[in-house]
């Protein structure tokens, strides 16, 4: 059975704000933005085996931010540090087929300089509601 890979000649392209990055890894994550823990676990070692876990209600309510729960994290080769909280459009295509093209905001960005390696960056983009 053959599986499609991003390096099988099909060409995976990631673009952020009209800049195409040489990516070495892309992770697209989706979580339910409305799923929240509604209790804080305050169980302790003084409880006996089989006792009901102790909980408290959350002291603060979550904000209605319009968050989609989706993020795109990517590793890239290059010396550009992507600015934190920068907004723009992220687009990912695989073999000429669009996988994603949405507005987003930079959640985090790092740049790594190490011996015997290329300069590498990593960024996480939080996808906005459309």
N, C-alpha and C positions, 0 to 999 in steps of 0.2 A: 504494500500500500504506500503510495507516494503522498507526502505532506508538503504543502507549500511553505517555503521559508522566505524570510525577507531578504536573503542573500543569494537566491537562486537565479539571478539575472533578471528578475521581474522589476527590480528597481523600487526601493522604498524611499520616498522623499518627504521630509518634514520641513515645513516653512512656518516661521514665526515673524509676523510683521514684515512680510515681503523679503525676509532673509532666509535662504535655504541653508540648513545646517547639515554637516556630515555627521550623521547619527550612528552610534554603535549599539544603542539599546533604546527601545520605546516601550513604555508600560502605560496602557490606557486602563484606568480604574473607575469603577462606578459603585457608589454606595447609596443607600437610601437616605436622602438628606432629612427626611422626616423621622427617621428611626433614631430615637434617643433613649438613653437609659433614664428611666423615670424615678429610679431609686439609687441611693448610695449604700453600698454594702458596708456595714459597721460591725460585722461579726468579729469576735475576738477569741483568743486562746483560752479564756476562762469558761467558754461554753462547753457543754458535754456533747459527746458523739450522739447524733440523731436529733439534736435540738434544732429548731427552726432558725434559719439565718436571720440576723437582725439587720434591718434596713431603715433608712430615713428618706423622706421625700427630698428631691433636689431643691436647694434653697433659691436658685435663680432659674428663670424661664429662658428658653432659647430665643434667639432673635429670628424673625422672619426675613432672612437675608436674600431670598431668591436663589439660593445655592442649588445647583443641580446634583451635587454629590459626585460629579465626575472630575477627574484630574488626568492630566497627561504628564508623565515624567519621562524625560529623555536625557541620555548621555550623548555628548557630542565632542568632536575634536575641533579645537580652535581656541583662540585667546580672547574671545568676546565674553564679558560677564554681562548677563542679561539683568537689567535693572529690576529690583524688587518692586512689586505693585504696578509694574508697567502693564498696560492693556493693549490688546491687539487681536489679530485673528491667527489661529493656529490651524494648519492644514496638513493632513497626512494622506499621501496617496501610495498605493501598492500596485505595481504593475500598470500604472495609468488609471486605476480605479480609485475614486475618492473614498477613504475610510472615515474621514472626519474633516469638517471645515466649520469652525465655530469661533465666536468671540471668547476671550478669556483674560485672566489676570495672573501675572506671575506671583506665585505663592512663595517660592524660594529659588535661589540660584547659587551655585558654587563654581569655583574655578580651582583646578588642582594642577600644581606644577611639581613634577617629581623627576628625579634622575632617571635616565634610561627610558623615558616615556615622552609621548607627545603631550602638549598642554591640552587638558580635557576639562570640559564643563558639564554641569548637570543642572537642569531646571525642572521645576514642577509648575504647570499651568493649571489653574482652577477654571473649569469651563463655566461660562455664564449661561443663564437661561436665555432661550431664544425667543 
